[in-house]
C-alpha cells in the first residue's frame, strides 16, 4: 500500500500580504450583492402592487364604460318610442343623458389615474431590473 504524505503549510497564508485585503474585499462585495438582491426583491414586490392597483383602476374604468353604454341605450330607447306621457318621457331621457355625461367625465379621470399607476409601475420595474443586472454582473464575474 502506498504511503501518503500529509504536508501542513500553516504559516504559508500568514506571510502572504494579499490575504487580508482580498478576503475583506470579497466579504464587502458579498454584502453588496446581498443588499442588491434584497432591494431587487422588494422592488419586484412593489411593482406587483402597482400592477394590481392599475388593473383595479382599469377594471373600474371598464365598469364605468359599461354603465355609460347602458345609459346611452336608455337615452336612445326613450328617444325612439312614443309614450302616453311625453313630458315624463323627456324628463327620463334628460336624466339618463346627464348620467351619460357623468360617466364620460368619470371615465376620463379614472383613465388618467390608471395611466399614472402604470407609469409608476414601469419606474419601479426599471429599478428592479437594475438590481437584477447588478446581481447578474456580480455572478458572471466569478
DSSP file (Angstrom, degrees, kcal/mol; ACC not computed):
  #  RESIDUE AA STRUCTURE BP1 BP2  ACC     N-H-->O    O-->H-N    N-H-->O    O-->H-N    TCO  KAPPA ALPHA  PHI   PSI    X-CA   Y-CA   Z-CA
    1    1 A X              0   0    0      0, 0.0     2,-0.1     0, 0.0     0, 0.0   0.000 360.0 360.0 360.0 130.4    0.0    0.0    0.0
    2    2 A X        -     0   0    0      1,-0.1     2,-0.3     0, 0.0     0, 0.0  -0.382 360.0-120.6 -71.5 147.2    1.5    3.3   -1.0
    3    3 A X        -     0   0    0     -2,-0.1     2,-0.5     1,-0.0    -1,-0.1  -0.669  19.0-144.9 -88.4 141.5    2.2    5.8    1.8
    4    4 A X        -     0   0    0     -2,-0.3     2,-0.5     2,-0.0    -1,-0.0  -0.908   8.1-148.4-107.8 128.2    0.5    9.2    1.7
    5    5 A X        -     0   0    0     -2,-0.5     2,-0.6     2,-0.0    -2,-0.0  -0.823   6.3-156.2 -96.3 132.0    2.4   12.1    2.9
    6    6 A X        -     0   0    0     -2,-0.5     2,-0.5     2,-0.0    -2,-0.0  -0.934   8.7-166.4-108.4 122.0    0.5   14.9    4.5
    7    7 A X        -     0   0    0     -2,-0.6     2,-0.6     2,-0.0    -2,-0.0  -0.927   6.1-154.9-111.0 128.9    2.1   18.3    4.5
    8    8 A X        -     0   0    0     -2,-0.5     2,-0.4     1,-0.0     3,-0.2  -0.898   9.0-174.4-103.3 125.6    0.8   21.1    6.6
    9    9 A X    >   +     0   0    0     -2,-0.6     3,-0.8     1,-0.2     4,-0.5  -0.555  23.5 152.5-115.2  64.5    1.6   24.5    5.4
   10   10 A X  T 3   +     0   0    0     -2,-0.4     4,-0.4     1,-0.2     3,-0.4   0.871  69.9  43.6 -67.7 -39.9    0.2   26.5    8.3
   11   11 A X  T 3> S+     0   0    0      1,-0.2     4,-1.1    -3,-0.2    -1,-0.2   0.496  89.4  90.2 -86.9  -2.9    2.4   29.6    8.1
   12   12 A X  T <4 S+     0   0    0     -3,-0.8     4,-0.5     1,-0.2     3,-0.4   0.902  88.8  43.1 -63.9 -45.3    2.1   30.0    4.3
   13   13 A X  T >4 S+     0   0    0     -4,-0.5     3,-0.6    -3,-0.4     6,-0.3   0.791 106.5  62.1 -73.6 -28.5   -1.0   32.2    4.2
   14   14 A X  T 34 S+     0   0    0     -4,-0.4    -1,-0.2     1,-0.2    -2,-0.2   0.824 102.3  50.6 -67.8 -29.5    0.1   34.4    7.1
   15   15 A X  T 3< S+     0   0    0     -4,-1.1     2,-0.6    -3,-0.4    -1,-0.2   0.656  88.7  93.3 -83.8 -14.5    3.2   35.5    5.1
   16   16 A X    X   -     0   0    0     -3,-0.6     3,-1.0    -4,-0.5     4,-0.4  -0.701  63.1-157.8 -81.6 119.3    1.2   36.5    2.0
   17   17 A X  T 3> S+     0   0    0     -2,-0.6     4,-0.5     1,-0.2    -1,-0.1   0.611  85.4  62.1 -74.3 -11.2    0.3   40.2    2.3
   18   18 A X  H 3> S+     0   0    0      1,-0.2     4,-2.3     2,-0.1     5,-0.3   0.604  80.0  83.5 -89.6 -11.7   -2.7   39.9   -0.1
   19   19 A X  H <> S+     0   0    0     -3,-1.0     4,-2.4    -6,-0.3     5,-0.2   0.936  93.0  43.5 -60.8 -49.5   -4.8   37.5    2.0
   20   20 A X  H  > S+     0   0    0     -4,-0.4     4,-2.5     2,-0.2     5,-0.2   0.939 115.9  45.2 -65.8 -49.7   -6.4   40.1    4.3
   21   21 A X  H  X S+     0   0    0     -4,-0.5     4,-2.4     1,-0.2    -1,-0.2   0.906 116.2  47.0 -62.5 -39.7   -7.2   42.8    1.6
   22   22 A X  H  X S+     0   0    0     -4,-2.3     4,-2.5     2,-0.2     5,-0.2   0.928 113.4  48.0 -67.4 -44.2   -8.6   40.1   -0.8
   23   23 A X  H  X S+     0   0    0     -4,-2.4     4,-2.1    -5,-0.3    -2,-0.2   0.917 113.6  47.4 -61.8 -43.9  -10.7   38.5    1.9
   24   24 A X  H  X S+     0   0    0     -4,-2.5     4,-2.4    -5,-0.2    -1,-0.2   0.908 111.9  50.1 -64.9 -42.8  -12.0   41.8    3.1
   25   25 A X  H  X S+     0   0    0     -4,-2.4     4,-2.5    -5,-0.2    -2,-0.2   0.920 111.2  48.1 -62.5 -45.4  -12.9   42.9   -0.5
   26   26 A X  H  X S+     0   0    0     -4,-2.5     4,-2.2     1,-0.2    -1,-0.2   0.886 111.3  51.4 -63.7 -38.9  -14.7   39.7   -1.2
   27   27 A X  H  X S+     0   0    0     -4,-2.1     4,-1.9    -5,-0.2    -2,-0.2   0.924 111.0  47.4 -64.4 -43.8  -16.7   40.0    2.1
   28   28 A X  H  X S+     0   0    0     -4,-2.4     4,-2.2     1,-0.2    -2,-0.2   0.918 111.9  50.1 -63.9 -43.3  -17.7   43.5    1.3
   29   29 A X  H  X S+     0   0    0     -4,-2.5     4,-2.4     1,-0.2    -1,-0.2   0.873 107.6  54.1 -63.7 -36.5  -18.7   42.6   -2.3
   30   30 A X  H  X S+     0   0    0     -4,-2.2     4,-2.2     2,-0.2    -1,-0.2   0.898 108.7  48.8 -63.9 -39.4  -20.8   39.7   -0.9
   31   31 A X  H  X S+     0   0    0     -4,-1.9     4,-2.3     2,-0.2    -2,-0.2   0.900 110.6  51.2 -65.9 -40.4  -22.6   42.1    1.4
   32   32 A X  H  X S+     0   0    0     -4,-2.2     4,-2.5     2,-0.2    -2,-0.2   0.904 110.7  48.1 -63.6 -41.9  -23.3   44.5   -1.5
   33   33 A X  H  X S+     0   0    0     -4,-2.4     4,-2.5     2,-0.2    -1,-0.2   0.902 110.6  51.3 -66.0 -40.5  -24.7   41.6   -3.6
   34   34 A X  H  X S+     0   0    0     -4,-2.2     4,-2.3     2,-0.2    -2,-0.2   0.908 111.3  48.1 -62.5 -40.8  -26.9   40.5   -0.7
   35   35 A X  H  X S+     0   0    0     -4,-2.3     4,-2.8     2,-0.2     5,-0.2   0.911 111.2  50.0 -65.7 -42.0  -28.2   44.1   -0.4
   36   36 A X  H  X S+     0   0    0     -4,-2.5     4,-2.4     2,-0.2    -2,-0.2   0.889 110.4  50.8 -63.0 -38.8  -28.8   44.3   -4.2
   37   37 A X  H  X S+     0   0    0     -4,-2.5     4,-2.3     2,-0.2    -2,-0.2   0.932 111.8  46.8 -63.1 -46.3  -30.7   41.0   -4.0
   38   38 A X  H  X S+     0   0    0     -4,-2.3     4,-2.3     1,-0.2    -2,-0.2   0.932 113.8  47.2 -61.7 -47.2  -32.9   42.3   -1.1
   39   39 A X  H  X S+     0   0    0     -4,-2.8     4,-2.4     1,-0.2    -1,-0.2   0.869 110.7  53.3 -65.2 -35.8  -33.6   45.6   -2.8
   40   40 A X  H  X S+     0   0    0     -4,-2.4     4,-2.3    -5,-0.2    -1,-0.2   0.915 109.1  48.2 -63.7 -43.3  -34.4   43.8   -6.1
   41   41 A X  H  X S+     0   0    0     -4,-2.3     4,-2.0     1,-0.2    -2,-0.2   0.917 112.9  48.3 -63.7 -42.8  -36.9   41.5   -4.4
   42   42 A X  H  X S+     0   0    0     -4,-2.3     4,-2.4     1,-0.2    -2,-0.2   0.899 110.7  51.0 -65.2 -39.8  -38.5   44.5   -2.7
   43   43 A X  H  X S+     0   0    0     -4,-2.4     4,-2.3     2,-0.2    -1,-0.2   0.900 109.4  50.2 -65.3 -40.3  -38.7   46.4   -5.9
   44   44 A X  H  X S+     0   0    0     -4,-2.3     4,-2.0     2,-0.2    -1,-0.2   0.884 110.3  50.6 -64.9 -37.5  -40.4   43.5   -7.7
   45   45 A X  H  X S+     0   0    0     -4,-2.0     4,-1.8     2,-0.2    -2,-0.2   0.922 110.4  48.9 -64.5 -43.6  -42.9   43.3   -4.9
   46   46 A X  H  X S+     0   0    0     -4,-2.4     4,-2.2     1,-0.2    -2,-0.2   0.879 108.4  55.0 -62.9 -37.6  -43.6   47.0   -5.2
   47   47 A X  H  X S+     0   0    0     -4,-2.3     4,-2.4     1,-0.2    -1,-0.2   0.915 106.4  50.7 -61.1 -43.4  -44.0   46.5   -8.9
   48   48 A X  H  X S+     0   0    0     -4,-2.0     4,-2.3     1,-0.2    -1,-0.2   0.871 107.5  53.6 -63.9 -36.5  -46.6   43.8   -8.4
   49   49 A X  H  X S+     0   0    0     -4,-1.8     4,-2.3     2,-0.2    -1,-0.2   0.933 110.2  46.9 -62.7 -45.5  -48.5   46.1   -6.0
   50   50 A X  H  X S+     0   0    0     -4,-2.2     4,-2.7     1,-0.2    -2,-0.2   0.890 110.4  52.9 -64.1 -38.6  -48.6   48.9   -8.7
   51   51 A X  H  X S+     0   0    0     -4,-2.4     4,-2.4     2,-0.2    -1,-0.2   0.913 109.8  48.8 -62.6 -41.3  -49.7   46.3  -11.3
   52   52 A X  H  X S+     0   0    0     -4,-2.3     4,-2.4     2,-0.2    -2,-0.2   0.916 112.5  47.3 -63.8 -43.6  -52.6   45.2   -9.1
   53   53 A X  H  X S+     0   0    0     -4,-2.3     4,-2.3     2,-0.2    -2,-0.2   0.912 112.8  49.0 -64.8 -42.2  -53.7   48.8   -8.4
   54   54 A X  H  X S+     0   0    0     -4,-2.7     4,-2.6     2,-0.2    -2,-0.2   0.906 110.9  50.6 -64.6 -40.7  -53.5   49.7  -12.1
   55   55 A X  H  X S+     0   0    0     -4,-2.4     4,-2.4     2,-0.2    -2,-0.2   0.920 110.1  49.9 -62.4 -44.1  -55.5   46.6  -13.0
   56   56 A X  H  X S+     0   0    0     -4,-2.4     4,-2.2     1,-0.2    -1,-0.2   0.912 111.2  49.7 -59.4 -42.1  -58.2   47.5  -10.4
   57   57 A X  H  X S+     0   0    0     -4,-2.3     4,-2.3     1,-0.2    -2,-0.2   0.908 110.4  48.9 -66.0 -41.7  -58.3   51.0  -11.9
   58   58 A X  H  X S+     0   0    0     -4,-2.6     4,-2.3     2,-0.2    -1,-0.2   0.870 110.2  52.2 -66.7 -34.8  -58.7   49.7  -15.4
   59   59 A X  H  X S+     0   0    0     -4,-2.4     4,-2.2     2,-0.2    -2,-0.2   0.900 109.1  50.0 -64.5 -39.9  -61.5   47.4  -14.3
   60   60 A X  H  X S+     0   0    0     -4,-2.2     4,-2.3     2,-0.2    -2,-0.2   0.907 109.6  51.8 -62.9 -42.5  -63.2   50.4  -12.7
   61   61 A X  H  X S+     0   0    0     -4,-2.3     4,-2.3     1,-0.2    -2,-0.2   0.920 109.6  49.2 -58.0 -45.7  -62.8   52.3  -15.9
   62   62 A X  H  X S+     0   0    0     -4,-2.3     4,-2.4     1,-0.2    -2,-0.2   0.890 108.9  52.4 -65.1 -38.9  -64.4   49.4  -17.8
   63   63 A X  H  X S+     0   0    0     -4,-2.2     4,-2.3     2,-0.2    -1,-0.2   0.918 110.4  48.1 -62.7 -43.1  -67.3   49.2  -15.4
   64   64 A X  H  X S+     0   0    0     -4,-2.3     4,-2.5     1,-0.2    -2,-0.2   0.893 110.4  52.6 -63.2 -38.9  -68.0   52.9  -15.9
   65   65 A X  H  X S+     0   0    0     -4,-2.3     4,-2.2     2,-0.2    -2,-0.2   0.908 109.0  48.7 -63.4 -42.9  -67.8   52.4  -19.6
   66   66 A X  H  X S+     0   0    0     -4,-2.4     4,-2.1     2,-0.2    -2,-0.2   0.925 112.2  48.6 -63.4 -44.4  -70.4   49.6  -19.5
   67   67 A X  H  X S+     0   0    0     -4,-2.3     4,-2.2     1,-0.2    -2,-0.2   0.898 109.3  53.4 -62.6 -40.0  -72.7   51.8  -17.3
   68   68 A X  H  X S+     0   0    0     -4,-2.5     4,-2.3     1,-0.2    -1,-0.2   0.920 108.6  49.0 -60.9 -43.4  -72.3   54.7  -19.7
   69   69 A X  H  X S+     0   0    0     -4,-2.2     4,-2.1     1,-0.2    -1,-0.2   0.871 108.6  53.8 -65.8 -35.7  -73.3   52.5  -22.7
   70   70 A X  H  X S+     0   0    0     -4,-2.1     4,-1.9     2,-0.2    -1,-0.2   0.915 109.9  47.6 -62.6 -41.4  -76.3   51.2  -20.7
   71   71 A X  H  X S+     0   0    0     -4,-2.2     4,-2.5     2,-0.2    -2,-0.2   0.877 109.0  54.0 -67.8 -36.9  -77.4   54.8  -20.2
   72   72 A X  H  X S+     0   0    0     -4,-2.3     4,-2.7     2,-0.2    -1,-0.2   0.895 106.7  52.1 -62.9 -39.4  -76.9   55.6  -23.8
   73   73 A X  H  X S+     0   0    0     -4,-2.1     4,-2.9     2,-0.2    -1,-0.2   0.918 109.4  49.8 -61.7 -42.9  -79.1   52.8  -24.8
   74   74 A X  H  X S+     0   0    0     -4,-1.9     4,-2.9     2,-0.2     5,-0.2   0.914 110.7  49.3 -63.0 -42.4  -81.8   54.2  -22.4
   75   75 A X  H  X S+     0   0    0     -4,-2.5     4,-1.6     2,-0.2    -2,-0.2   0.937 114.2  45.7 -61.2 -46.5  -81.5   57.6  -24.0
   76   76 A X  H  X S+     0   0    0     -4,-2.7     4,-1.0     2,-0.2    -2,-0.2   0.912 113.9  49.0 -62.5 -43.0  -81.8   56.1  -27.5
   77   77 A X  H >X S+     0   0    0     -4,-2.9     4,-1.4     1,-0.2     3,-0.8   0.937 111.6  47.7 -63.7 -47.0  -84.7   54.0  -26.5
   78   78 A X  H 3< S+     0   0    0     -4,-2.9    -1,-0.2     1,-0.2    -2,-0.2   0.779 111.0  53.5 -67.1 -24.8  -86.6   56.8  -24.8
   79   79 A X  H 3< S+     0   0    0     -4,-1.6    -1,-0.2    -5,-0.2    -2,-0.2   0.685 112.4  43.1 -79.8 -18.0  -85.9   59.0  -27.9
   80   80 A X  H << S+     0   0    0     -4,-1.0     2,-0.3    -3,-0.8    -2,-0.2   0.602 100.3  75.1-106.4 -12.8  -87.4   56.4  -30.3
   81   81 A X  S  < S-     0   0    0     -4,-1.4     2,-0.5    -5,-0.1     0, 0.0  -0.717  71.1-133.3-101.0 152.3  -90.5   55.2  -28.5
   82   82 A X        -     0   0    0     -2,-0.3     2,-0.3     7,-0.0    -3,-0.1  -0.877  27.3-173.4-102.0 135.7  -93.7   57.1  -28.2
   83   83 A X        -     0   0    0     -2,-0.5     3,-0.2     1,-0.1     6,-0.0  -0.802  35.9-119.5-124.7 166.2  -95.3   57.2  -24.8
   84   84 A X  S    S+     0   0    0     -2,-0.3     2,-1.0     1,-0.2     3,-0.1   0.905 109.8  49.3 -69.3 -42.9  -98.6   58.5  -23.3
   85   85 A X     >  +     0   0    0      1,-0.2     4,-2.1     2,-0.1    -1,-0.2  -0.779  66.0 175.1-103.3  91.2  -96.8   60.9  -21.0
   86   86 A X  H  > S+     0   0    0     -2,-1.0     4,-2.3    -3,-0.2    -1,-0.2   0.842  77.9  55.9 -66.5 -33.5  -94.4   62.8  -23.3
   87   87 A X  H  > S+     0   0    0      2,-0.2     4,-2.1     1,-0.2    -1,-0.2   0.925 109.6  45.0 -66.2 -44.0  -93.3   65.1  -20.5
   88   88 A X  H  > S+     0   0    0      2,-0.2     4,-2.5     1,-0.2     5,-0.2   0.893 111.7  53.8 -65.0 -39.6  -92.2   62.3  -18.2
   89   89 A X  H  X S+     0   0    0     -4,-2.1     4,-2.4     1,-0.2    -2,-0.2   0.915 109.4  47.6 -60.4 -43.7  -90.5   60.6  -21.1
   90   90 A X  H  X S+     0   0    0     -4,-2.3     4,-2.4     2,-0.2    -2,-0.2   0.882 110.4  51.9 -67.8 -38.0  -88.5   63.7  -21.8
   91   91 A X  H  X S+     0   0    0     -4,-2.1     4,-2.3     2,-0.2    -2,-0.2   0.915 111.5  47.1 -62.6 -43.5  -87.5   64.1  -18.1
   92   92 A X  H  X S+     0   0    0     -4,-2.5     4,-2.6     2,-0.2     5,-0.2   0.912 111.1  51.7 -63.7 -41.8  -86.3   60.5  -18.0
   93   93 A X  H  X S+     0   0    0     -4,-2.4     4,-2.1     1,-0.2    -2,-0.2   0.922 111.0  47.2 -62.2 -43.7  -84.4   61.0  -21.2
   94   94 A X  H  X S+     0   0    0     -4,-2.4     4,-2.2     2,-0.2    -1,-0.2   0.891 110.4  53.8 -63.3 -40.2  -82.7   64.1  -19.8
   95   95 A X  H  X S+     0   0    0     -4,-2.3     4,-1.8     1,-0.2    -2,-0.2   0.941 111.8  43.5 -59.5 -48.5  -81.9   62.2  -16.6
   96   96 A X  H  X S+     0   0    0     -4,-2.6     4,-2.1     1,-0.2    -1,-0.2   0.842 110.2  56.1 -69.2 -32.0  -80.2   59.4  -18.5
   97   97 A X  H  X S+     0   0    0     -4,-2.1     4,-2.0    -5,-0.2    -1,-0.2   0.894 106.7  50.5 -65.9 -38.3  -78.4   61.9  -20.7
   98   98 A X  H  X S+     0   0    0     -4,-2.2     4,-2.4     2,-0.2    -2,-0.2   0.880 108.6  52.5 -64.1 -38.5  -76.9   63.6  -17.6
   99   99 A X  H  X S+     0   0    0     -4,-1.8     4,-2.7     2,-0.2    -2,-0.2   0.900 106.5  53.2 -63.7 -40.0  -75.8   60.1  -16.4
  100  100 A X  H  X S+     0   0    0     -4,-2.1     4,-2.1     1,-0.2    -2,-0.2   0.935 110.5  46.9 -59.3 -46.2  -74.1   59.5  -19.7
  101  101 A X  H  X S+     0   0    0     -4,-2.0     4,-2.2     2,-0.2    -2,-0.2   0.891 111.5  51.2 -64.0 -40.0  -72.2   62.8  -19.4
  102  102 A X  H  X S+     0   0    0     -4,-2.4     4,-2.6     1,-0.2    -2,-0.2   0.926 110.3  48.5 -63.6 -44.5  -71.2   62.0  -15.7
  103  103 A X  H  X S+     0   0    0     -4,-2.7     4,-2.5     1,-0.2    -1,-0.2   0.873 109.2  54.0 -64.6 -35.7  -69.9   58.6  -16.7
  104  104 A X  H  X S+     0   0    0     -4,-2.1     4,-1.5    -5,-0.2    -1,-0.2   0.932 111.7  43.8 -63.4 -44.4  -67.9   60.1  -19.5
  105  105 A X  H  X S+     0   0    0     -4,-2.2     4,-1.6     1,-0.2    -2,-0.2   0.885 113.1  52.1 -69.5 -36.6  -66.2   62.6  -17.2
  106  106 A X  H  X S+     0   0    0     -4,-2.6     4,-2.4     1,-0.2     5,-0.2   0.911 106.3  55.0 -61.8 -41.8  -65.7   59.8  -14.6
  107  107 A X  H  X S+     0   0    0     -4,-2.5     4,-2.7     1,-0.2    -1,-0.2   0.887 104.2  54.1 -60.0 -39.9  -64.0   57.6  -17.2
  108  108 A X  H  X S+     0   0    0     -4,-1.5     4,-2.1     1,-0.2    -1,-0.2   0.929 111.5  43.0 -62.8 -45.9  -61.5   60.3  -18.1
  109  109 A X  H  X S+     0   0    0     -4,-1.6     4,-2.1     2,-0.2    -1,-0.2   0.881 115.0  50.3 -69.0 -36.4  -60.3   60.8  -14.5
  110  110 A X  H  X S+     0   0    0     -4,-2.4     4,-2.4     2,-0.2    -2,-0.2   0.912 109.8  51.1 -66.2 -41.4  -60.2   57.1  -13.9
  111  111 A X  H  X S+     0   0    0     -4,-2.7     4,-2.3    -5,-0.2    -2,-0.2   0.904 109.1  50.9 -62.1 -42.4  -58.2   56.5  -17.1
  112  112 A X  H  X S+     0   0    0     -4,-2.1     4,-2.2     1,-0.2    -1,-0.2   0.912 110.6  48.5 -62.4 -42.7  -55.7   59.2  -16.0
  113  113 A X  H  X S+     0   0    0     -4,-2.1     4,-2.3     1,-0.2    -2,-0.2   0.910 110.8  50.9 -65.0 -41.1  -55.2   57.6  -12.6
  114  114 A X  H  X S+     0   0    0     -4,-2.4     4,-2.3     1,-0.2    -1,-0.2   0.896 109.8  50.2 -62.7 -40.1  -54.8   54.1  -14.2
  115  115 A X  H  X S+     0   0    0     -4,-2.3     4,-2.4     2,-0.2    -1,-0.2   0.890 109.1  52.1 -65.7 -39.0  -52.1   55.5  -16.6
  116  116 A X  H  X S+     0   0    0     -4,-2.2     4,-2.6     2,-0.2    -2,-0.2   0.923 110.0  48.4 -61.8 -44.0  -50.3   57.1  -13.7
  117  117 A X  H  X S+     0   0    0     -4,-2.3     4,-2.3     1,-0.2    -2,-0.2   0.894 110.3  51.8 -64.3 -39.3  -50.2   53.8  -11.8
  118  118 A X  H  X S+     0   0    0     -4,-2.3     4,-1.9     2,-0.2    -1,-0.2   0.925 111.2  47.8 -60.4 -44.0  -49.0   52.1  -15.0
  119  119 A X  H  X S+     0   0    0     -4,-2.4     4,-2.1     2,-0.2    -2,-0.2   0.907 110.7  50.2 -65.4 -42.1  -46.2   54.7  -15.3
  120  120 A X  H  X S+     0   0    0     -4,-2.6     4,-2.2     1,-0.2    -1,-0.2   0.896 109.8  51.7 -63.0 -39.1  -45.2   54.3  -11.6
  121  121 A X  H  X S+     0   0    0     -4,-2.3     4,-2.4     1,-0.2    -1,-0.2   0.877 107.5  52.9 -63.2 -37.3  -45.1   50.5  -12.0
  122  122 A X  H  X S+     0   0    0     -4,-1.9     4,-2.2     2,-0.2    -2,-0.2   0.901 108.2  50.4 -63.8 -41.1  -42.8   51.0  -15.0
  123  123 A X  H  X S+     0   0    0     -4,-2.1     4,-1.9     1,-0.2    -2,-0.2   0.925 112.5  46.3 -62.8 -44.4  -40.4   53.1  -13.0
  124  124 A X  H  X S+     0   0    0     -4,-2.2     4,-2.6     1,-0.2    -1,-0.2   0.885 110.4  53.8 -66.3 -38.0  -40.3   50.5  -10.2
  125  125 A X  H  X S+     0   0    0     -4,-2.4     4,-2.5     1,-0.2    -1,-0.2   0.901 107.4  50.7 -63.6 -40.0  -39.8   47.7  -12.7
  126  126 A X  H  X S+     0   0    0     -4,-2.2     4,-1.7     2,-0.2    -1,-0.2   0.895 110.4  49.6 -64.2 -38.9  -36.8   49.6  -14.2
  127  127 A X  H  X S+     0   0    0     -4,-1.9     4,-1.9     2,-0.2    -2,-0.2   0.930 111.0  49.1 -63.9 -44.5  -35.3   50.0  -10.7
  128  128 A X  H  X S+     0   0    0     -4,-2.6     4,-2.4     1,-0.2    -2,-0.2   0.891 108.2  54.3 -62.3 -39.0  -35.8   46.3  -10.1
  129  129 A X  H  X S+     0   0    0     -4,-2.5     4,-2.5     1,-0.2    -1,-0.2   0.865 105.3  53.9 -63.1 -35.5  -34.2   45.4  -13.4
  130  130 A X  H  X S+     0   0    0     -4,-1.7     4,-2.1     2,-0.2    -1,-0.2   0.921 109.0  47.7 -64.5 -43.0  -31.1   47.5  -12.4
  131  131 A X  H  X S+     0   0    0     -4,-1.9     4,-1.9     1,-0.2    -2,-0.2   0.912 112.4  49.9 -63.1 -41.0  -30.8   45.5   -9.1
  132  132 A X  H  X S+     0   0    0     -4,-2.4     4,-2.4     1,-0.2    -2,-0.2   0.900 109.1  51.7 -63.7 -40.0  -31.2   42.3  -11.1
  133  133 A X  H  X S+     0   0    0     -4,-2.5     4,-2.7     1,-0.2    -1,-0.2   0.885 106.8  54.0 -64.1 -37.7  -28.5   43.4  -13.6
  134  134 A X  H  X S+     0   0    0     -4,-2.1     4,-2.1     1,-0.2    -1,-0.2   0.907 109.7  47.6 -62.6 -40.8  -26.1   44.1  -10.7
  135  135 A X  H  X S+     0   0    0     -4,-1.9     4,-2.7     2,-0.2     5,-0.2   0.915 112.4  48.8 -66.4 -41.8  -26.6   40.6   -9.4
  136  136 A X  H  X S+     0   0    0     -4,-2.4     4,-2.5     2,-0.2    -2,-0.2   0.917 110.4  51.1 -64.3 -42.7  -26.0   39.1  -12.8
  137  137 A X  H  X S+     0   0    0     -4,-2.7     4,-1.0     1,-0.2    -1,-0.2   0.922 112.6  46.5 -60.7 -43.8  -22.9   41.2  -13.3
  138  138 A X  H >X S+     0   0    0     -4,-2.1     3,-0.6     1,-0.2     4,-0.6   0.938 114.8  45.6 -64.1 -46.9  -21.5   40.0  -10.0
  139  139 A X  H >< S+     0   0    0     -4,-2.7     3,-0.7     1,-0.2    -1,-0.2   0.834 109.9  54.4 -69.3 -31.7  -22.4   36.3  -10.5
  140  140 A X  H 3< S+     0   0    0     -4,-2.5    -1,-0.2     1,-0.2    -2,-0.2   0.711  98.4  64.8 -76.0 -18.0  -21.0   36.3  -14.1
  141  141 A X  H <<        0   0    0     -4,-1.0    -1,-0.2    -3,-0.6    -2,-0.2   0.761 360.0 360.0 -74.3 -23.0  -17.6   37.7  -12.8
  142  142 A X    <<        0   0    0     -3,-0.7    -1,-0.2    -4,-0.6    -2,-0.2   0.398 360.0 360.0-111.2 360.0  -16.9   34.5  -10.8
